[in-house]
């Protein structure tokens, strides 16, 4: 059954993306905003992000933003796993309660935890029809709309 979000009053539907648990999803300006309703183990949040990106990339869904929070971890890009000493550093961090997870997309290393909010913007690039500046402006507007759901 659809629910209404308190902040926006918009109808929200439960949406199951391949390999994911149900999430709240709203459509804002043609973008599907998928919000994980609970604190995720970091590896599951990354897997859900990848699943949504795969479906969007395959054309099964339109553009989406996935918003989630997780337990603490350090996320690194695949290219960083080849750096000298990476394995030893990852093992040491895991011993200190900071599992190191490899993100399939690009970027650099960043810590995540209960006090952070992760968001991933996923769209088929040719369909966007805008510059990188336009993409980032769109991302900012979509994040603002999404945060409004939390009363922020």
VOVOKE-763631 format. One record per residue: x, y, z of N, C-alpha, C in turn; residue in three letters; chain. Coordinates in pm, whole numbers, plus 32768, in hexadecimal, padded with zeros to 4 digits. Each point is the difference from the previous one (the first is absolute). Layout:
<pts>
+------+------+------+------+------+------+------+------+------+------+------+
!  n.X !  n.Y !  n.Z ! ca.X ! ca.Y ! ca.Z !  c.X !  c.Y !  c.Z ! code ! unit !
+------+------+------+------+------+------+------+------+------+------+------+
!    X !    Y !    Z !    X !    Y !    Z !    X !    Y !    Z !  ALA !    A !
...
+------+------+------+------+------+------+------+------+------+------+------+
</pts>
This chain:
<pts>
+------+------+------+------+------+------+------+------+------+------+------+
!  n.X !  n.Y !  n.Z ! ca.X ! ca.Y ! ca.Z !  c.X !  c.Y !  c.Z ! code ! unit !
+------+------+------+------+------+------+------+------+------+------+------+
! 8054 ! 7F8A ! 8000 ! 7FAC ! 8076 ! 8000 ! 8059 ! 807C ! 8000 !  UNK !    A !
! 7FE0 ! 8064 ! 7FAC ! 8052 ! 807A ! 7FFD ! 7FFB ! 8047 ! 8086 !  UNK !    A !
! 806C ! 8047 ! 8020 ! 8003 ! 8053 ! 8077 ! 801B ! 808E ! 7FD6 !  UNK !    A !
! 7FDD ! 805F ! 8054 ! 801E ! 808B ! 7FE4 ! 8074 ! 802A ! 8057 !  UNK !    A !
! 805D ! 8048 ! 7FC5 ! 8071 ! 802F ! 8050 ! 7FD3 ! 807C ! 804C !  UNK !    A !
! 802E ! 800C ! 807B ! 7FD4 ! 806D ! 8056 ! 802B ! 8088 ! 7FC9 !  UNK !    A !
! 807B ! 8009 ! 7FCF ! 8035 ! 8082 ! 7FD8 ! 7FC4 ! 8033 ! 7F7E !  UNK !    A !
! 7FF0 ! 7FA6 ! 7F9E ! 7FD5 ! 8030 ! 7F7E ! 7F6E ! 7FE7 ! 7FE3 !  UNK !    A !
! 7FC2 ! 7F9F ! 8046 ! 7F77 ! 7FDE ! 7FE2 ! 7FF2 ! 7FB1 ! 7F80 !  UNK !    A !
! 8070 ! 7FE3 ! 7FBD ! 7FFB ! 7FB4 ! 7F84 ! 7FEB ! 7F6E ! 801F !  UNK !    A !
! 7FBF ! 7FBC ! 7FA3 ! 7FEB ! 7F72 ! 8012 ! 8081 ! 7FB5 ! 7FE8 !  UNK !    A !
! 801B ! 7FA0 ! 8055 ! 8077 ! 7FAF ! 7FF6 ! 7FD5 ! 7F6F ! 7FED !  UNK !    A !
! 8045 ! 7FB9 ! 7FAB ! 7FDE ! 7F75 ! 7FE9 ! 8073 ! 7FA8 ! 802C !  UNK !    A !
! 7FE0 ! 7F86 ! 8027 ! 8068 ! 7FA0 ! 8020 ! 8033 ! 7FC8 ! 7F7C !  UNK !    A !
! 8081 ! 8002 ! 7FED ! 803B ! 7FD9 ! 7F81 ! 806C ! 7F99 ! 8019 !  UNK !    A !
! 7FFC ! 7F93 ! 7FBB ! 8069 ! 7F9C ! 800D ! 8054 ! 8003 ! 7F82 !  UNK !    A !
! 807E ! 8022 ! 800D ! 805F ! 7FFB ! 7F94 ! 8042 ! 7F78 ! 800A !  UNK !    A !
! 802C ! 7FCA ! 7F92 ! 803D ! 7F7A ! 7FFF ! 8068 ! 7FF3 ! 806D !  UNK !    A !
! 7FF1 ! 7F98 ! 8052 ! 8063 ! 7FE5 ! 8067 ! 7FFE ! 805F ! 8076 !  UNK !    A !
! 7F94 ! 8048 ! 8014 ! 7FFB ! 805F ! 806F ! 7F86 ! 7FE6 ! 8056 !  UNK !    A !
! 8005 ! 8036 ! 8078 ! 7F8B ! 8002 ! 8057 ! 7FA7 ! 8074 ! 7FD3 !  UNK !    A !
! 7F81 ! 7FFF ! 8027 ! 7FA9 ! 8070 ! 7FDB ! 8036 ! 8084 ! 8034 !  UNK !    A !
! 7FEB ! 8069 ! 7FB4 ! 8027 ! 8088 ! 8025 ! 7F8D ! 805C ! 7FDE !  UNK !    A !
! 8000 ! 8075 ! 803D ! 7FA1 ! 8066 ! 7FD6 ! 8036 ! 803D ! 7F80 !  UNK !    A !
! 7FA8 ! 801D ! 7FA2 ! 802B ! 803D ! 7F84 ! 7F9B ! 806A ! 7FD7 !  UNK !    A !
! 8031 ! 8075 ! 7FE1 ! 7FAE ! 806D ! 7FCD ! 8034 ! 8028 ! 7F79 !  UNK !    A !
! 7FA8 ! 8032 ! 7FAD ! 8028 ! 8033 ! 7F7E ! 7FFF ! 8098 ! 800A !  UNK !    A !
! 8075 ! 803E ! 7FEA ! 800C ! 8092 ! 8003 ! 803E ! 802C ! 7F7D !  UNK !    A !
! 7FB4 ! 804A ! 7FB2 ! 8030 ! 8033 ! 7F7F ! 8037 ! 7F92 ! 7FA6 !  UNK !    A !
! 7FBE ! 7F8E ! 7FFE ! 802B ! 7F92 ! 7FA9 ! 806E ! 7FAA ! 803A !  UNK !    A !
! 8030 ! 8020 ! 8077 ! 8069 ! 7FB2 ! 8043 ! 7FC0 ! 7FAE ! 806E !  UNK !    A !
! 8024 ! 7F84 ! 8009 ! 7FD4 ! 7FA8 ! 806C ! 805E ! 8018 ! 8077 !  UNK !    A !
! 7FC9 ! 8029 ! 8071 ! 804E ! 8017 ! 8078 ! 7FE9 ! 7F86 ! 805A !  UNK !    A !
! 8066 ! 7FAF ! 8011 ! 7FF5 ! 7F84 ! 804D ! 8045 ! 8016 ! 8085 !  UNK !    A !
! 7FB6 ! 7FF0 ! 806D ! 8035 ! 8019 ! 8086 ! 7FFD ! 7F7E ! 804F !  UNK !    A !
! 8074 ! 7FD2 ! 802E ! 8005 ! 7F8C ! 8058 ! 7FC9 ! 802A ! 8087 !  UNK !    A !
! 7FA4 ! 7FB4 ! 8034 ! 7FBB ! 8027 ! 807A ! 804A ! 7FDD ! 8080 !  UNK !    A !
! 806E ! 7FB7 ! 7FF7 ! 8044 ! 7FD7 ! 807A ! 8097 ! 800F ! 7FEF !  UNK !    A !
! 8046 ! 7FF7 ! 806F ! 8092 ! 8004 ! 8000 ! 8033 ! 7F7F ! 7FC0 !  UNK !    A !
! 804B ! 800E ! 7F94 ! 8030 ! 7F8E ! 7FB3 ! 808B ! 7FD4 ! 802C !  UNK !    A !
! 801B ! 7F7D ! 8001 ! 808E ! 7FD9 ! 8002 ! 803C ! 8039 ! 7F7F !  UNK !    A !
! 8076 ! 8037 ! 8007 ! 803A ! 8047 ! 7F8E ! 8006 ! 7FAB ! 7F82 !  UNK !    A !
! 8024 ! 7F81 ! 800B ! 800A ! 7FAD ! 7F88 ! 7F78 ! 7FED ! 7FBE !  UNK !    A !
! 7F94 ! 7FFE ! 804D ! 7F7B ! 7FF4 ! 7FC4 ! 7FD6 ! 8081 ! 7FBB !  UNK !    A !
! 8021 ! 8073 ! 803D ! 7FE2 ! 807F ! 7FBF ! 8045 ! 800D ! 7F7B !  UNK !    A !
! 8080 ! 7FD9 ! 7FFB ! 8049 ! 8005 ! 7F81 ! 7FC4 ! 7FA0 ! 7F9A !  UNK !    A !
! 7FD5 ! 7F8A ! 802D ! 7FC3 ! 7FA1 ! 7FA3 ! 7F7C ! 8035 ! 7FC9 !  UNK !    A !
! 7FB1 ! 803E ! 8056 ! 7F81 ! 803A ! 7FD2 ! 801C ! 8070 ! 7F9B !  UNK !    A !
! 8065 ! 8052 ! 801D ! 8025 ! 806B ! 7FA3 ! 8026 ! 7FC6 ! 7F78 !  UNK !    A !
! 8050 ! 7F97 ! 8001 ! 8029 ! 7FC1 ! 7F83 ! 7F88 ! 7FC5 ! 7FB6 !  UNK !    A !
! 7FA5 ! 7FBF ! 8049 ! 7F8B ! 7FC4 ! 7FBF ! 7FAA ! 806A ! 7FBB !  UNK !    A !
! 7FE9 ! 806F ! 8045 ! 7FB0 ! 806B ! 7FC5 ! 8048 ! 8039 ! 7F86 !  UNK !    A !
! 8083 ! 8018 ! 800C ! 804D ! 8036 ! 7F8F ! 7FFC ! 7FA1 ! 7F89 !  UNK !    A !
! 8007 ! 7F7F ! 8018 ! 7FFB ! 7F9E ! 7F93 ! 7F7B ! 8005 ! 7FB8 !  UNK !    A !
! 7F93 ! 800A ! 804C ! 7F7C ! 8006 ! 7FC2 ! 7FEB ! 8081 ! 7FB3 !  UNK !    A !
! 802D ! 8070 ! 8038 ! 7FF5 ! 8080 ! 7FB9 ! 8056 ! 7FFB ! 7F82 !  UNK !    A !
! 807A ! 7FCE ! 800B ! 805A ! 7FF8 ! 7F8D ! 7FCB ! 7FA7 ! 7F92 !  UNK !    A !
! 7FB6 ! 7F98 ! 8025 ! 7FC7 ! 7FA4 ! 7F9D ! 7F7F ! 8037 ! 7FC3 !  UNK !    A !
! 7FD0 ! 8071 ! 8034 ! 7F86 ! 803C ! 7FCA ! 7F80 ! 7FC7 ! 803E !  UNK !    A !
! 800E ! 7FAD ! 8068 ! 7F8A ! 7FC6 ! 8041 ! 7FB4 ! 8068 ! 8051 !  UNK !    A !
! 8044 ! 8069 ! 802B ! 7FC3 ! 806C ! 804D ! 803C ! 8084 ! 7FD2 !  UNK !    A !
! 7FB8 ! 806C ! 801B ! 8035 ! 8083 ! 7FE1 ! 8068 ! 8029 ! 8066 !  UNK !    A !
! 802D ! 807C ! 7FFC ! 8068 ! 802E ! 805C ! 7FD3 ! 7FF6 ! 8091 !  UNK !    A !
! 8062 ! 7FEA ! 8059 ! 7FDF ! 7FEC ! 808E ! 806D ! 803B ! 8058 !  UNK !    A !
! 7FD7 ! 8022 ! 807A ! 805D ! 8021 ! 806B ! 7FE2 ! 7FA0 ! 8071 !  UNK !    A !
! 8069 ! 7FC1 ! 8033 ! 7FF3 ! 7FA4 ! 8071 ! 803D ! 8043 ! 8079 !  UNK !    A !
! 7FB2 ! 800C ! 806B ! 802C ! 8041 ! 807B ! 7FFE ! 7F98 ! 806F !  UNK !    A !
! 8072 ! 7FF5 ! 8046 ! 800A ! 7F9B ! 8069 ! 8063 ! 8028 ! 806B !  UNK !    A !
! 7FF2 ! 7FC2 ! 8075 ! 805E ! 8011 ! 806F ! 8033 ! 7F75 ! 8024 !  UNK !    A !
! 8074 ! 7FFB ! 803E ! 8037 ! 7F7D ! 8020 ! 8051 ! 8000 ! 8080 !  UNK !    A !
! 8026 ! 7F89 ! 8026 ! 805F ! 7FF0 ! 806C ! 8088 ! 8030 ! 7FCC !  UNK !    A !
! 8061 ! 8014 ! 8058 ! 807E ! 803B ! 7FD6 ! 8051 ! 7FA3 ! 7FA7 !  UNK !    A !
! 8044 ! 803E ! 7FA0 ! 8059 ! 7FBA ! 7FA3 ! 8050 ! 806A ! 7FB5 !  UNK !    A !
! 8067 ! 7FD5 ! 7FBD ! 804B ! 8056 ! 7FA6 ! 7FE7 ! 7FCB ! 7F74 !  UNK !    A !
! 7FD0 ! 8056 ! 7FA9 ! 7FE5 ! 7FDB ! 7F75 ! 8075 ! 8030 ! 7FAC !  UNK !    A !
! 8033 ! 7FA9 ! 7FA9 ! 806F ! 8024 ! 7FA7 ! 7FDA ! 7FE0 ! 7F70 !  UNK !    A !
! 8042 ! 8042 ! 7FA4 ! 7FEE ! 7FE4 ! 7F72 ! 8053 ! 7F86 ! 7FD9 !  UNK !    A !
! 7FD6 ! 7FBB ! 7F9C ! 8046 ! 7F87 ! 7FD2 ! 8094 ! 801A ! 7FE4 !  UNK !    A !
! 801F ! 8072 ! 7FC3 ! 808B ! 8020 ! 7FE0 ! 8059 ! 800E ! 807A !  UNK !    A !
! 7FC6 ! 8022 ! 8071 ! 804F ! 8011 ! 807A ! 802B ! 7F7A ! 803B !  UNK !    A !
! 7FC1 ! 7F94 ! 7FD9 ! 8026 ! 7F7C ! 8035 ! 8088 ! 7FD3 ! 7FCD !  UNK !    A !
! 8034 ! 8042 ! 7F9A ! 8083 ! 7FDD ! 7FC7 ! 8072 ! 804F ! 803F !  UNK !    A !
! 7FE1 ! 805A ! 8059 ! 8068 ! 8051 ! 803E ! 8057 ! 7FAA ! 805C !  UNK !    A !
! 8081 ! 8021 ! 8008 ! 8059 ! 7FB4 ! 805A ! 7FCC ! 8006 ! 8090 !  UNK !    A !
! 7FFD ! 7F91 ! 8044 ! 7FD7 ! 7FF9 ! 808B ! 7F6A ! 7FFD ! 8017 !  UNK !    A !
! 7FB2 ! 7FFD ! 7F94 ! 7F6E ! 8004 ! 800F ! 7FCD ! 7F8C ! 8055 !  UNK !    A !
! 8029 ! 7F87 ! 7FE1 ! 7FCD ! 7F8A ! 8047 ! 801C ! 8008 ! 8096 !  UNK !    A !
! 807A ! 8026 ! 8024 ! 8024 ! 800B ! 808D ! 7FAE ! 806E ! 8044 !  UNK !    A !
! 7FF0 ! 8071 ! 7FBD ! 7FB2 ! 806E ! 8039 ! 7F6E ! 7FD9 ! 8010 !  UNK !    A !
! 7FC8 ! 7FBB ! 7F9D ! 7F74 ! 7FD5 ! 8009 ! 7FED ! 7F9E ! 8074 !  UNK !    A !
! 805D ! 7FA5 ! 8013 ! 7FF8 ! 7F9F ! 806D ! 8009 ! 8047 ! 8087 !  UNK !    A !
! 805A ! 8060 ! 800B ! 800F ! 804A ! 807E ! 7F81 ! 8050 ! 801F !  UNK !    A !
! 7FC7 ! 8041 ! 7F9B ! 7F85 ! 804C ! 8015 ! 7F8D ! 7FA4 ! 8029 !  UNK !    A !
! 7FF7 ! 7F8C ! 7FC2 ! 7F96 ! 7FA0 ! 8024 ! 800D ! 7FD6 ! 8092 !  UNK !    A !
! 807C ! 7FED ! 802E ! 8017 ! 7FDB ! 808C ! 7FD0 ! 806E ! 805F !  UNK !    A !
! 8001 ! 807C ! 7FD0 ! 7FD5 ! 8072 ! 8052 ! 7F6A ! 801E ! 7FEE !  UNK !    A !
! 7FB9 ! 7FA8 ! 7FBC ! 7F70 ! 8014 ! 7FEF ! 7FDA ! 8052 ! 7F88 !  UNK !    A !
! 805E ! 8013 ! 7FA4 ! 7FE7 ! 804C ! 7F87 ! 8014 ! 7FA5 ! 7F86 !  UNK !    A !
! 7F9C ! 7FB2 ! 7FDB ! 8010 ! 7FAE ! 7F89 ! 8018 ! 8057 ! 7F85 !  UNK !    A !
! 8053 ! 7FD1 ! 7FA6 ! 801D ! 8049 ! 7F85 ! 7FB5 ! 7FBB ! 7F8E !  UNK !    A !
! 7FAE ! 804D ! 7FBC ! 7FAE ! 7FCB ! 7F94 ! 8024 ! 8044 ! 7F7E !  UNK !    A !
! 7FFD ! 7FB5 ! 7F94 ! 8025 ! 8035 ! 7F7D ! 7F81 ! 8024 ! 7FB3 !  UNK !    A !
! 7FFC ! 807D ! 7FD4 ! 7F8F ! 8032 ! 7FB1 ! 8019 ! 7FE0 ! 7F6E !  UNK !    A !
! 7F9A ! 7FD6 ! 7FBA ! 800D ! 7FDD ! 7F73 ! 800D ! 807A ! 7FA6 !  UNK !    A !
! 7FCA ! 8070 ! 802D ! 800F ! 807B ! 7FB1 ! 8080 ! 8046 ! 802B !  UNK !    A !
! 8016 ! 8074 ! 7FCB ! 807D ! 8048 ! 801B ! 7FFE ! 804E ! 8081 !  UNK !    A !
! 8053 ! 8066 ! 8005 ! 8009 ! 8053 ! 8076 ! 807A ! 7FDD ! 8052 !  UNK !    A !
! 8005 ! 8035 ! 8078 ! 806F ! 7FE6 ! 805A ! 7FCD ! 7FC3 ! 8081 !  UNK !    A !
! 805C ! 7FF1 ! 805F ! 7FDC ! 7FC4 ! 8081 ! 7FB0 ! 8063 ! 8054 !  UNK !    A !
! 7F9C ! 7FCC ! 8049 ! 7FB4 ! 8053 ! 805C ! 7FC3 ! 7FA9 ! 806E !  UNK !    A !
! 7FFB ! 8037 ! 807A ! 7FC3 ! 7FB5 ! 806E ! 7F68 ! 8013 ! 7FFE !  UNK !    A !
! 7FB9 ! 7F9A ! 802B ! 7F6F ! 8009 ! 8010 ! 7FDD ! 7FC9 ! 808A !  UNK !    A !
! 7F8C ! 8025 ! 8031 ! 7FD2 ! 7FD0 ! 8081 ! 7F75 ! 8032 ! 801C !  UNK !    A !
! 7FCB ! 7FE2 ! 8076 ! 7F78 ! 8027 ! 8022 ! 7FE6 ! 8096 ! 7FF6 !  UNK !    A !
! 8066 ! 8053 ! 800F ! 7FEF ! 8091 ! 7FF9 ! 800E ! 803A ! 7F74 !  UNK !    A !
! 8010 ! 7FAB ! 7F9B ! 800D ! 8032 ! 7F77 ! 7F8C ! 7FCB ! 7FAB !  UNK !    A !
! 7FE5 ! 8045 ! 7F95 ! 7F99 ! 7FD6 ! 7FA0 ! 8044 ! 7FF0 ! 7F7A !  UNK !    A !
! 7FF3 ! 7F8B ! 7FC6 ! 8038 ! 7FE6 ! 7F7B ! 7F93 ! 8016 ! 7F98 !  UNK !    A !
! 8027 ! 8036 ! 7F8F ! 7FA1 ! 800A ! 7F91 ! 804A ! 7FE3 ! 7F80 !  UNK !    A !
! 7FBD ! 7FBA ! 7FAA ! 803A ! 7FDC ! 7F7E ! 7F9D ! 8027 ! 7F94 !  UNK !    A !
! 802E ! 804F ! 7FA1 ! 7FAE ! 802D ! 7F8F ! 801E ! 7FA3 ! 7F8B !  UNK !    A !
! 7F98 ! 7FC2 ! 7FC8 ! 8014 ! 7FA0 ! 7F95 ! 7FA5 ! 8022 ! 7F8B !  UNK !    A !
! 803C ! 8014 ! 7F8C ! 7FB4 ! 801D ! 7F87 ! 8051 ! 7FD3 ! 7F89 !  UNK !    A !
! 7FBB ! 7FE3 ! 7F95 ! 8046 ! 7FE0 ! 7F84 ! 802F ! 8085 ! 7FC5 !  UNK !    A !
! 8081 ! 8012 ! 7FF6 ! 8039 ! 8080 ! 7FD9 ! 7FC5 ! 8039 ! 7F7E !  UNK !    A !
! 7FF3 ! 7FB1 ! 7F94 ! 7FCC ! 803C ! 7F84 ! 7F73 ! 8038 ! 8010 !  UNK !    A !
! 7FB3 ! 7FCB ! 805D ! 7F77 ! 802D ! 8011 ! 7FF7 ! 8083 ! 804F !  UNK !    A !
! 806A ! 8024 ! 8045 ! 7FFB ! 807A ! 8051 ! 7FFD ! 807D ! 7FAA !  UNK !    A !
! 804D ! 8000 ! 7F94 ! 8001 ! 8072 ! 7FA7 ! 802B ! 8081 ! 8042 !  UNK !    A !
! 8062 ! 7FF9 ! 805C ! 802F ! 807A ! 8042 ! 8095 ! 7FF5 ! 801D !  UNK !    A !
! 803C ! 8070 ! 801D ! 808F ! 8006 ! 8020 ! 8018 ! 7FC8 ! 808C !  UNK !    A !
! 807F ! 7FED ! 8023 ! 8021 ! 7FD4 ! 8087 ! 7FD0 ! 8066 ! 8067 !  UNK !    A !
! 800C ! 8080 ! 7FE0 ! 7FCE ! 8067 ! 805C ! 7F6A ! 7FEF ! 8014 !  UNK !    A !
! 7FB9 ! 7FE8 ! 7F93 ! 7F70 ! 7FE9 ! 8009 ! 7FDE ! 7F85 ! 8052 !  UNK !    A !
! 8050 ! 7F98 ! 7FF0 ! 7FEA ! 7F84 ! 804D ! 8010 ! 801C ! 8095 !  UNK !    A !
! 806B ! 8048 ! 8026 ! 8015 ! 801E ! 808D ! 7F96 ! 8060 ! 8036 !  UNK !    A !
! 7FD1 ! 805D ! 7FAE ! 7F93 ! 8057 ! 802C ! 7F81 ! 7FAE ! 8018 !  UNK !    A !
! 7FE5 ! 7FA2 ! 7FA6 ! 7F8D ! 7FA7 ! 8010 ! 800F ! 7FAE ! 807F !  UNK !    A !
! 8078 ! 7FCB ! 8018 ! 8019 ! 7FB0 ! 8077 ! 7FE4 ! 8052 ! 807E !  UNK !    A !
! 8031 ! 807C ! 8003 ! 7FE7 ! 8056 ! 8074 ! 7F6B ! 8017 ! 8018 !  UNK !    A !
! 7FB7 ! 8019 ! 7F94 ! 7F6F ! 8015 ! 800D ! 7FBA ! 7F82 ! 8030 !  UNK !    A !
! 8029 ! 7F8E ! 7FCD ! 7FC2 ! 7F82 ! 802A ! 8021 ! 7FDF ! 8091 !  UNK !    A !
! 807B ! 801B ! 8029 ! 8024 ! 7FE9 ! 808D ! 7FAC ! 805A ! 8059 !  UNK !    A !
! 7FF0 ! 807D ! 7FD9 ! 7FAD ! 805B ! 804E ! 7F70 ! 7FCE ! 800C !  UNK !    A !
! 7FC9 ! 7FCF ! 7F92 ! 7F77 ! 7FCA ! 8003 ! 7FFA ! 7F84 ! 8059 !  UNK !    A !
! 8066 ! 7FAE ! 7FF8 ! 8003 ! 7F86 ! 8051 ! 800C ! 801F ! 8095 !  UNK !    A !
! 8056 ! 8060 ! 8022 ! 8012 ! 8024 ! 808D ! 7F80 ! 803C ! 803C !  UNK !    A !
! 7FB0 ! 803D ! 7FAA ! 7F82 ! 8038 ! 8030 ! 7FA7 ! 7F92 ! 803B !  UNK !    A !
! 8010 ! 7F86 ! 7FD0 ! 7FB4 ! 7F90 ! 8037 ! 8023 ! 7FE6 ! 8092 !  UNK !    A !
! 8078 ! 8027 ! 8027 ! 802B ! 7FED ! 808B ! 7FEC ! 807F ! 8052 !  UNK !    A !
! 7FBF ! 8063 ! 7FC4 ! 7FE8 ! 807E ! 8047 ! 807A ! 8059 ! 8009 !  UNK !    A !
! 8062 ! 7FE7 ! 7FA7 ! 807C ! 804D ! 8001 ! 7FFC ! 8069 ! 7F94 !  UNK !    A !
+------+------+------+------+------+------+------+------+------+------+------+
</pts>
